[in-house]
Amino acid sequence: MKIGNETKKKMLHEMIRIRRFEEVSGGLYRGGIITGALHTGEGQEAIPVGVCMNLREDDYLQSSHRGHGHVLAKGGEFKPMMAELFGKTTGYCRGRGGSMHFACVEKNILGTNGIVGAGVPIAAGVGYSIKYRGTDQLVACFMGDGACNTGAFHEGINIASVLDAPVLFVIENNQWAISVPRKWSDRLEDLSQRHSSYNIPGETVDGNDVLAVYGSVNKAVKEIRAGKGPILIECKTYRWKGHHAGEPASLNYRDPDEVKAWLKKCPIKKLGKQLIDENVISQADIAKMTEDIDRELDEAVEFAKKSPLPDAGALFDNLYV
Ligand SMILES: Cc1ncc(C[n+]2csc(CCOP(=O)(O)OP(=O)(O)O)c2C)c(N)n1
């Protein structure tokens, strides 16, 4: 499909925004400034951007434990995200959620989720609610390859299929589930093959090519809005860093050559080079874009540092029994 230059520039900007958020938050974690669990997605930026740039503001997002990129691509802002990681009251969830429970109801961001696969049946339910209300919204549901072997995955996609629910299921196949290589977990060549069990469309795309992800999702979104039911898209990519930001490099369970080969397929460098070759943007423009993002990130970190911690007396607020 033909994608305009302004859209391509926005894609590059959004991917750099995600990359820098991940690098900075991972650094803060390793420096002991923020605590809790933190899963970053360096190398996987083309997927949230290629998907979410096809969504409308009123569409829903259901994310996974590796979800900062999804939230940012759906309009999440640095300050409340950073404050949430710091556990501060100015965070999206007033500091009670952290990395694995980012939610922003105003933007229809339903949440990142620490339970692998748990977002799939939630998305099926949200899809059913959309159908029941008769709107043409949809829900994009992200999951890792590890989620595809959970019961929740099968139950959730099956019920979405039976209900013709407007859900886009996106598998971010980054080849590893913690230290388990993908090939140890199933006998499929492509995880999108799972589509046949539920009689829904399925496709595998290069998850490091933002234009390919965008194009495939663009078609899928049109079908889903037209009432044709759910679609499954697998995006093949790679997790550059450890499973979580605190994983010691000495664990060494991956072949360094495998990591090196994937580092060469950087989605940001790929699009950046293409745009430079096409004279759409210069190296200096990219440097300026990154500087501006970094300034905004610095401000977000300062904002988070200065924001108040929740009051101990508020511990039981918003708990229902
Ligand atoms: C139901 C459940 N089982 C196990 C875990 C522990 N766990 C956390 S992340 C993870 C691996 C997930 O791998 P994948 O879905 O491929 O996502 P990735 O981390 O590679 O992005 C596991 C097993 C969990 N959080 N939830």
The ligand as an ORCA input file, in Angstrom:
! r2SCAN-3c Opt
* xyz 1 1
  C       0.040    -17.290     33.390
  C       1.490    -16.944     33.624
  N       2.422    -17.922     33.581
  C       3.718    -17.618     33.765
  C       4.104    -16.321     34.019
  C       5.581    -15.981     34.201
  N       6.045    -15.304     32.978
  C       6.146    -13.964     32.925
  S       6.613    -13.425     31.417
  C       6.738    -15.000     30.837
  C       7.187    -15.271     29.413
  C       6.274    -14.672     28.437
  O       6.807    -14.854     27.173
  P       6.101    -14.213     25.919
  O       4.631    -14.342     26.043
  O       6.746    -14.786     24.732
  O       6.412    -12.669     26.049
  P       7.830    -11.939     26.082
  O       8.244    -11.896     27.548
  O       8.769    -12.715     25.269
  O       7.561    -10.586     25.566
  C       6.369    -15.923     31.802
  C       6.353    -17.367     31.613
  C       3.100    -15.334     34.078
  N       3.391    -14.062     34.307
  N       1.807    -15.660     33.852
*
